[in-house]
Amino acid sequence: MSDLPLDRAIFRKSSHSEGANGCVEACVSGSHRLVRDSKNPDGGFLSLGPGAWAALVSEIKQGTYDFDEAR
């Protein structure tokens, strides 16, 4: 899966998430992107291949996962 030992993985949180509660962090590991919950960094991570990462980023930019404020 990944080329980078997890104990050396450096996860980043988006600068757009400052002060937000629903944050995730991402890390590059070989050709994969690792994604984890910033509030629970020891709780595991998702490993996304290049195609899945590109699709996720595209959908985020399109607002697919935006919460409706009325909920």
CYANA upper distance limits for C-alpha pairs under 8 A (distance plus 0.5 A):
  1 MET  CA     32 HIS  CA      7.95
  1 MET  CA     47 SER  CA      8.47
  2 SER  CA     29 SER  CA      5.92
  2 SER  CA     30 GLY  CA      5.95
  2 SER  CA     31 SER  CA      7.79
  2 SER  CA     32 HIS  CA      7.03
  3 ASP  CA     29 SER  CA      6.38
  3 ASP  CA     30 GLY  CA      5.46
  4 LEU  CA      8 ARG  CA      7.39
  4 LEU  CA      9 ALA  CA      7.04
  4 LEU  CA     29 SER  CA      5.76
  4 LEU  CA     30 GLY  CA      7.06
  5 PRO  CA      9 ALA  CA      7.03
  9 ALA  CA     27 CYS  CA      7.22
  9 ALA  CA     28 VAL  CA      8.40
  9 ALA  CA     29 SER  CA      7.93
 10 ILE  CA     27 CYS  CA      6.52
 11 PHE  CA     25 GLU  CA      6.11
 11 PHE  CA     26 ALA  CA      5.63
 11 PHE  CA     27 CYS  CA      5.05
 12 ARG  CA     25 GLU  CA      5.61
 12 ARG  CA     26 ALA  CA      5.91
 12 ARG  CA     27 CYS  CA      6.86
 13 LYS  CA     17 SER  CA      7.57
 13 LYS  CA     23 CYS  CA      7.83
 13 LYS  CA     24 VAL  CA      6.87
 13 LYS  CA     25 GLU  CA      4.98
 13 LYS  CA     26 ALA  CA      7.15
 13 LYS  CA     38 SER  CA      8.06
 14 SER  CA     18 GLU  CA      8.13
 14 SER  CA     24 VAL  CA      8.49
 14 SER  CA     25 GLU  CA      7.68
 17 SER  CA     23 CYS  CA      6.69
 23 CYS  CA     37 ASP  CA      6.94
 23 CYS  CA     38 SER  CA      6.26
 23 CYS  CA     39 LYS  CA      8.01
 24 VAL  CA     35 VAL  CA      7.14
 24 VAL  CA     36 ARG  CA      6.05
 24 VAL  CA     37 ASP  CA      5.11
 24 VAL  CA     38 SER  CA      5.54
 25 GLU  CA     35 VAL  CA      6.12
 25 GLU  CA     36 ARG  CA      5.90
 25 GLU  CA     37 ASP  CA      6.83
 25 GLU  CA     38 SER  CA      6.19
 26 ALA  CA     33 ARG  CA      7.05
 26 ALA  CA     34 LEU  CA      5.94
 26 ALA  CA     35 VAL  CA      4.99
 26 ALA  CA     36 ARG  CA      7.09
 27 CYS  CA     33 ARG  CA      6.08
 27 CYS  CA     34 LEU  CA      5.56
 27 CYS  CA     35 VAL  CA      7.10
 28 VAL  CA     32 HIS  CA      6.65
 28 VAL  CA     33 ARG  CA      5.28
 28 VAL  CA     34 LEU  CA      6.90
 29 SER  CA     33 ARG  CA      6.44
 29 SER  CA     34 LEU  CA      7.43
 31 SER  CA     49 GLY  CA      7.12
 31 SER  CA     50 PRO  CA      7.03
 32 HIS  CA     47 SER  CA      6.78
 32 HIS  CA     48 LEU  CA      5.97
 32 HIS  CA     49 GLY  CA      5.24
 32 HIS  CA     50 PRO  CA      6.70
 33 ARG  CA     47 SER  CA      6.27
 33 ARG  CA     48 LEU  CA      5.71
 33 ARG  CA     49 GLY  CA      7.08
 33 ARG  CA     50 PRO  CA      8.06
 33 ARG  CA     53 TRP  CA      7.31
 34 LEU  CA     45 PHE  CA      6.70
 34 LEU  CA     46 LEU  CA      6.03
 34 LEU  CA     47 SER  CA      5.08
 34 LEU  CA     48 LEU  CA      6.81
 35 VAL  CA     45 PHE  CA      5.83
 35 VAL  CA     46 LEU  CA      5.61
 35 VAL  CA     47 SER  CA      7.05
 35 VAL  CA     48 LEU  CA      8.35
 36 ARG  CA     40 ASN  CA      8.17
 36 ARG  CA     41 PRO  CA      6.83
 36 ARG  CA     43 GLY  CA      8.26
 36 ARG  CA     44 GLY  CA      7.00
 36 ARG  CA     45 PHE  CA      4.98
 36 ARG  CA     46 LEU  CA      6.95
 37 ASP  CA     41 PRO  CA      6.38
 37 ASP  CA     43 GLY  CA      8.08
 37 ASP  CA     45 PHE  CA      8.02
 48 LEU  CA     52 ALA  CA      6.13
 48 LEU  CA     53 TRP  CA      6.06
 49 GLY  CA     53 TRP  CA      6.54
 50 PRO  CA     54 ALA  CA      6.62
 51 GLY  CA     55 ALA  CA      6.70
 52 ALA  CA     56 LEU  CA      6.61
 53 TRP  CA     57 VAL  CA      6.67
 54 ALA  CA     58 SER  CA      6.61
 55 ALA  CA     59 GLU  CA      6.65
 56 LEU  CA     60 ILE  CA      6.64
 57 VAL  CA     61 LYS  CA      6.70
 58 SER  CA     62 GLN  CA      6.77
 59 GLU  CA     63 GLY  CA      6.84
 59 GLU  CA     64 THR  CA      5.80
 59 GLU  CA     65 TYR  CA      7.82
 60 ILE  CA     64 THR  CA      6.23
 60 ILE  CA     65 TYR  CA      6.56
 60 ILE  CA     66 ASP  CA      8.24
 67 PHE  CA     71 ARG  CA      8.20
